[in-house]
């Protein structure tokens, strides 16, 4: 079993930046890692993903602003969030997939002036 713990959320003004982290309890070197988010009153949506080989994919809404990366030695996945907009406000969840899919409990990002 893999436990995932997200951190780095908080309150930021529009145009600001945050870096989210997701630390896994065991090796994720063979796992596909992803970030999802759920805004108030909305369904959970895909944000970004990174494969075993380091290939990345992003939702159109965050392309050019967010960057997903991984540090397998530290069992950690990151989401660098730049040029934040109020519509980015959501709980952000980390997901890890290999033979089984695991979810973190989420970290809240609030973008407001």
N, C-alpha and C positions, 0 to 999 in steps of 0.2 A: 504494500500500500504506500502511496505517496501523499504526503501532506504538503500543501502549498499555502504560503503566507504572503499576502500582498502588503505593501507599505508605500509610503510616499505621497498619499493623497492629502488634500487640504484645500484651503481657500486661496484662490489666486485671482488677480484682476485680468480682464480681457487683454490679450496680447502677451500675457506672461507665460512662464514655462514651469513644468513639473516633470520629475523623473520618478516613475513608478518602478518598484522592484517586486519580484516574485521569487521567493526562496523555497526550494524544494527540500524535503527531508532526506532524499536520496538522489542518486545520479539521474540526470535527465539527458545525458549525452545522446541517447538513442530516441528521444521523445520529440514529438512535434509540440511546440509550445505556442499558445495563442493568448490574445487578450480580447475580452468581450466587455461590453458595458450595457448598463440598463439605466436609462433616464427615468425620472419620476413619471408615472402614468404610461410608460411605454414598454414594449417588449425588449428583451435582451437582444443586442445586436453585435455582430462581428466587428472587430476593430483591426486586428493585425495578427499575423501568424509567421512563424519561422520554422523551417524544416531542419532535419538532421544535418543537411549539407549547407545550411545557412541561407537558403533561398527564402525570400520574404514576400508577403502579400499584405495588402492594405485595403480597407474600405475606402471607397471614393471620397467619403466625407473627411478623411484624415490624411490622404495622400499629400505629400509635400510638407506636412506639419509634424507628423508623428514618425518615430523610428523605433522598430523593435530590434533587440539584439540579445545575445545570450553569452553567458560565461559558464561553460560546462564545468570548469574546474571548481567554481563556486556554487554550482547547482542553482544558478540564478538567471532569470530572464528580466529584461528591462523594457520599459516603454518610455522613451523620451518624447515629451509632449511640448511642442512649441506653438507660438501664435494661438494660444487657447481662446476659444470663443464661448459665450454663454451656453450654446447648444452642446458643448462638450461636457456639461455638467451631468454626472452620472456616477453610479457605483461601478468601478472597474474590477473585473474578475479575471484571474489567471486560470488557464486551462492547460493541462498536460495530458498528452495522448501517446500511448505505445500499444500495449495489448489492452489496457483499460484506460478510461478517461477519468481524470480527477479535476476537481474545481477548488479554487480557493474560496474564502469567505467574502472577499471583496474589500476595496478601499474607496472611500468617497472622495470624489473630485468636484469641487464647486467653483465655477468660474463666474464671478460677479463683481460689478463695480460698486 
